[in-house]
Amino acid sequence: MAGALSNLYVGDRLGRRHTITLGGLIMIVGAILQTAAVDYAMMLVARVITGLGNGLLTSTVPAYQSECAQPHRRGQLVLFEGSLITFGIMIAYWLNVGFFFATGSVSWRFPIAFQIVFAIIMIVCMYAFRLPESPRWLAAKGRHAEALAVLAALEGKSVDDQKVLRTWTGICDAVATEAEGGFSFGELFTHGKRQNFRRTMLGIMAQCFQQISGIK
């Protein structure tokens, strides 16, 4: 939770791509410390560090996907990202089964260390494929030319295409409205026409049941 909430500041300063990279690096550091743990206290501290990185990723990746994907693909991509969590759990379980028969500390150190592989793949792919920054974040920072160029690249069209310009105008209007809106966290606990409290609780409970259902 601390990692996810810190994204309100970190994500705004660094952007989506660099925040994802930072979250991955923090998880790598945490996993290394877990693998090298020599006592219970060190393992606990390492788990907290890993959790901070995981929180950054959990709160940033869906937003990055939504801001870069076309509207008809957003739901598919976010659901696919969620399904990869379950896929990772499956890999962890099979590793645990396999190393149950190993002797010595390798039986638990290797399964913990193996998570580093996926974090490294994520970071390398982020820059090897030159994934763009979020056009919404670029627009919020006043980097409109870059935002327009990213939108055009994502659509496979030129920067003067009417659809690209409409999308860019909509993003700019939304960013301007948010800047003038004077949002406060108290609004999350209000009802009214927007049912903000109901939406907030739906999001919170969905995450809670994912964690307490016993799959991990």
Secondary structure, DSSP 8 states (H G I E B T S, - for coil): -HHHHHHHHHHHHH-HHHHHHHHHHHHHHHHHHHHT--SHHHHHHHHHHHHHHHHHHHHHHHHHHHHHS-HHHHHHHHHHHHHHHHHHHHHHHHHHHHHTT--STHHHHHHHHTHHHHHHHHHHHHHHTT----HHHHHHTT-HHHHHHHHHHHHTS-TT-HHHHHHHHHHHHHHHHHHHH---GGGGG--TTTTHHHHHHHHHHHHHHHHHSS--
